[in-house]
Amino acid sequence: MVYHRPTRSGIYAFVTLFQAWRIGLNEVNYTYALGNDDERKERFELALTAYEWTFKRPDGAMTTTRLPHIEGVEGLVLVAKTAVPVPLLSPLCDDYRQKLKELAERQGVEAHEFDDLLRLTEILTDLRQLSPFKLSDSSQQ
């Protein structure tokens, strides 16, 4: 029997904010509840792995019959290594990458651009080598 199933394709926007400094943070008294920085680092690496797999293998409702046809992946990964917020703009805007790079440069935030899934996974792999930002003892009082 021949039947037709619709496919999902199109332009999708994905905007997320990962605040690694919050890993293990008790937000009542702003102290870190985890025993040591190694535990925070391990959770940091797991979170980056989860981001990677979100793009490598999209799951969700009806993906067994209507797996999205991802034609391309492009964007920016912005990384702040100090206590400064990263700018957020919608990737549905045509010039979002240029504007984000300019804003990131003004704020001292690193901008890592990618035009395909391979480059994005390389960026995420490189980020795993870092340690998550941590509030200093003076800012936790």
C-alpha positions in Angstrom: 0.0 0.0 0.0 1.4 3.4 -1.0 0.8 6.3 1.4 2.2 9.7 1.8 3.8 11.2 4.9 4.6 14.9 5.2 8.2 15.8 5.9 9.4 18.6 8.1 11.9 21.0 6.5 12.4 24.7 6.6 14.3 27.4 8.5 14.4 26.8 12.3 15.8 29.2 14.8 17.5 28.0 18.0 18.4 30.5 20.7 19.7 29.4 24.1 21.5 30.8 27.0 23.8 28.6 29.0 25.0 30.2 32.2 27.8 27.9 33.3 28.5 30.0 36.4 25.2 28.7 37.9 26.4 25.1 37.9 26.2 23.9 41.5 25.2 27.4 42.7 22.9 27.7 45.7 20.9 30.8 44.7 19.6 31.4 48.3 23.0 32.4 49.7 25.1 32.4 46.5 27.6 29.8 47.5 28.6 26.7 45.5 27.0 23.6 46.9 29.2 21.1 45.1 32.2 19.8 46.9 34.8 20.8 44.4 35.5 22.4 41.0 36.0 19.0 39.4 32.3 18.2 39.9 31.3 21.6 38.3 33.7 20.9 35.4 32.1 17.4 34.8 28.6 18.9 34.7 29.8 21.7 32.4 31.2 19.1 30.0 28.0 17.0 30.1 25.9 20.1 29.3 28.1 20.9 26.3 27.7 17.3 25.2 23.9 17.6 25.5 24.0 20.7 23.3 26.1 18.8 20.7 23.6 15.9 20.6 20.7 18.3 20.3 21.9 19.2 16.9 23.5 15.9 15.9 20.3 13.9 16.5 17.1 15.9 16.9 14.5 13.9 18.8 10.9 14.7 19.6 7.3 13.9 18.7 6.9 11.9 15.5 10.5 11.8 14.6 10.3 8.1 13.8 7.9 9.0 10.9 8.7 12.6 10.2 12.4 13.2 11.0 13.3 16.8 10.2 15.3 17.3 7.1 18.1 19.6 8.3 19.7 21.2 5.3 22.2 23.4 7.1 23.3 24.7 10.4 24.7 28.2 10.9 25.2 30.7 13.7 27.3 32.0 16.5 28.5 30.7 19.9 29.2 33.6 22.2 31.4 33.0 25.2 31.8 35.3 28.1 34.8 34.5 30.4 33.9 37.3 32.9 30.7 38.4 34.6 29.2 40.1 31.6 25.9 39.2 29.8 26.1 38.0 26.3 23.9 39.7 23.7 21.0 37.7 22.2 19.4 38.4 18.9 17.0 36.3 16.8 18.6 34.3 14.1 15.5 34.9 12.0 16.9 38.4 11.2 19.1 38.4 8.1 22.0 40.2 9.6 22.0 38.7 13.1 25.5 37.3 12.9 27.1 40.6 12.0 25.2 42.5 14.7 26.0 39.9 17.3 29.7 39.9 16.4 29.8 43.7 16.8 28.0 43.6 20.1 30.2 40.8 21.4 33.3 42.7 20.4 32.1 45.8 22.3 31.5 43.7 25.4 34.7 41.7 25.4 32.8 38.5 24.5 34.3 35.8 22.2 32.3 35.1 19.0 32.7 31.7 17.4 31.0 31.6 14.0 30.0 28.4 12.3 28.5 27.5 8.9 27.9 23.8 9.3 27.4 21.1 12.0 31.0 20.0 11.9 32.3 23.4 12.8 29.7 23.7 15.6 30.8 20.4 17.1 34.5 21.6 16.9 33.6 24.7 18.8 31.7 22.8 21.5 34.6 20.3 21.8 37.0 23.2 22.3 34.8 24.7 25.0 35.0 21.5 26.9 38.6 22.3 27.6 37.6 25.4 29.6 36.5 25.5 33.2 33.2 27.1 34.0 33.2 30.7 35.2 32.8 30.9 39.0 31.7 33.8 41.1 34.5 35.0 43.3 34.4 34.8 47.1 33.9 38.5 47.3 30.8 38.5 45.1 29.2 35.6 47.0 28.5 37.7 50.2 
